[in-house]
Amino acid sequence: MTMDRRKFLKSTVLIFSARTIGKAAFVGTPLLTLFPSLAQAWVQVAIAVASMVASMVAANNRSDGGIGEIISANYQLLKVALQKLTEIQTELAAVLTKLDELPDQIDQLLKQQDTRRLQTELLAVIRGYVELLKSHDPSISDEQWRTNPNTQRVFSQLLFRLESARQQVNVLNLTDPVTALVACPLGFVETNLKNLLGYNNFEITSTIREVYLPWLNSVVDPSNPNSAMSYAMSAKNRLTDQMKAASLNPIGASLKMVPSSVLLACTGVNDHDDAEWLNDDIGCYQFNELAPYNLVKPAASFDPIDSRPQSAPLTEPNQVARRMCHGSLKIRNARDGAHDRLALDVTLKEEELKIDGKPTGILNFVLEKASDRRANAGDPAVPSDSLCQIDTASIPDANARLAHMQAMKRRTDMSATFDALSLIIDQINFERSRIALGSNAVVAAEVGIQNLHELLRRYS
């Protein structure tokens, strides 16, 4: 099972490249994610911040997990160790609030109220412990402070609350990534309290063996469908499907889903007018004449009538009006105007996500359109005409040509394709962030397991 976990974590390195969260004893695991559209960015940030807290938990455990401080029960060392833990729990409390708002059903495991109760109670226990440490009278020795009946009473109350909270969650077998972040330091807090209360070594090691090691092993067990490892592996499988979908998108296929730029669309207008026959200096007049009505018809096509006076109105039944015109025709020459071209590129970038100006070590994919490139046909700034859709029309106005090129079918079709790829990237983005959270939770749990084994060795 351990090798399966290692293979999975190592495989994430093959898919993504980013700064690692630090050197764990067994493998370095990358942080990763994509940056979605602004409307969904808050979801991404919530999961990314949770991943950062997971990294903090792992880093806090990585030295010796506070083992030296726990065993020595030295006041100053305990104060430093608990301060680090308080910082982590404070960060985690803020993350849990964000995770509660996640809309996706996939993340239901991260929003369980039982986990929230554990987190709240554990945070209260740690804060109570820190308050007790701060109340230590510097005029008495650490041993006098630790064995003081009032101090022992508060320790006992804190331990009771801690055991009660973790027993509830342990019975429910909560092993998701967020629970893992709570569970990792929990074993050390309980061991610390029992050590200060004078529990014997057997009682302390029994809790580690029977409670915390099985719990954390379940967190990293890929066969457990609710584990942090399964959460990460399921996200990886969904990611594979989304990457395939992206590769089938015409733009994604052109980009090969690696940082690069490709042509999104090129459109053009060849401004042109054909030659045209024009009437010139046409003049017409009307006169009346006697003629059989069935022999002469009105010349209605002779138009317009000039301004000279017309003859008298028709008076006889068989009189008809005749209209005579004279003039000439001339030709308007053909006109060739600008051969205007408009090209638009699309770019896929990788950038490190920053939250409140702080680097997270998480890679983002950013899909964006570049600025339009406009020039005449044949200019190096635009593609050759073989890559462009070109209309020939009489559009002498430059602004009108621009509007026409922007509305041409190839441009609008590829814009729709761009939007479709953006939606797929949003999903890729979420799955990568979930892998980051799950993987970092597994790293934290793995390091926690190693430290618990070290605790067993030292107490044996």
Helices and strands as residue ranges (DSSP letters): H 2-15, G 38-40, H 41-62, H 67-72, H 75-99, G 105-111, H 113-134, H 142-147, H 149-171, H 177-196, H 201-207, I 208-212, H 213-219, H 228-248, H 250-255, E 260-273, E 276-290, E 319-332, E 335-355, E 358-369, E 373-376, G 385-387, E 389-393, H 398-406, H 409-459
